Amino acid sequence: MPALGRTYVYKPQVLDALARHGLIPKATTPPEQLRAFLNEVYRYELRRLRDRYRSREFSKLDFHVRVIQVRKRYPLMSIPVQLWTE
C-alpha cells in the first residue's frame, strides 16, 4: 500500500503513453494503480479479440497480426512499474 502523502514524478514518455489511453495521473497517483487499470483494459482487448477470432470473424494469421497490433498499443505493459517514475 502506498504511503499517504507520497508523490511521484512520472517520466515524460510514460505520461505520453498513459495519455494515449486517456490516463492523466496526479502526482499522488501510485504507478501500481495505473498499471493495474491499464492491464485490465489490455486484457479486455485481447479477450475481445480472441472471442472475435473464435466466432470466425477473421483467420488465424489475421488474429496473430491483430494481437501484435494490440501489444504495440500497450508498450508500458512491458516496462516494470518501478521504471515509470524518476
VENTACOR-V336262 format. One record per pair of residues at least 6 apart in sequence whose ideal C-beta (glycine too) atoms are under 8 Angstrom apart, sorted by the first residue. I is the first residue (numbers start at 1). J is the second residue. D is the distance in whole Angstrom. If there is no record, write none. Layout:
i = (I,I)
j = (J,J)
d = (D,D)
This chain:
i = (2,2,5,6,6,7,7,8,8,8,8,8,8,8,9,9,9,10,10,10,10,10,10,11,11,11,11,14,14,14,14,15,15,17,17,18,18,18,18,18,20,21,21,23,23,23,25,25,31,31,31,31,32,34,35,35,35,35,38,38,38,39,42,42,42,45,46,46,49,49,49,49,50,52,53,53,58,71,76)
j = (30,32,28,28,30,27,28,25,27,28,29,30,31,85,27,85,86,18,25,31,84,85,86,83,84,85,86,76,79,84,85,24,25,75,76,24,25,34,38,76,73,38,41,34,37,38,31,34,81,82,84,85,81,84,76,77,81,84,74,76,77,77,70,74,77,70,67,70,63,66,67,70,63,58,60,63,66,77,84)
d = (4,7,8,7,8,4,6,8,6,7,7,7,6,5,7,6,4,8,6,7,6,6,8,8,6,7,6,7,8,5,8,8,8,6,5,7,6,6,8,7,8,6,7,6,7,7,8,6,5,8,5,6,6,8,7,8,5,8,7,6,7,7,7,5,6,5,7,6,7,6,6,6,8,7,7,4,7,8,7)
